[in-house]
């Protein structure tokens, strides 16, 4: 049996401070040549999210992260962040496009993600995915970088 890597919401928010999240987002945006695409970008925890790991508020250029689900699955925070950022960049570049359409898929593959896997980020999807080691903020950043170099 794999050990659970659950952390507290407080710990999650300490590990993934604004600075860490924005630095990680900056690396992903650089990979997409999109550093100027989201001048208003905000990444926030929203405790009212229930079953999704995160969501993208397209007009506000905001990524919301689900603190409770991510505290239970901190190993997935990078995937959630990239997934939601891809929605924002696809919209910034192309306007209204299909949520998980070809523009979004292209960005996902450029960021080293499997574009065919549409992570619905609902709770069951979360719990069935393979467990990965939990990451500190610094390791999270390093892994994002490594993933982008591939
Ligand atoms: Zn999505």
Boltz pocket constraint, residues with backbone or C-beta under 6 A from the ligand:
constraints:
  - pocket:
      binder: B
      contacts: [[A, 83], [A, 87], [A, 99], [A, 100], [A, 119]]
      max_distance: 6.0
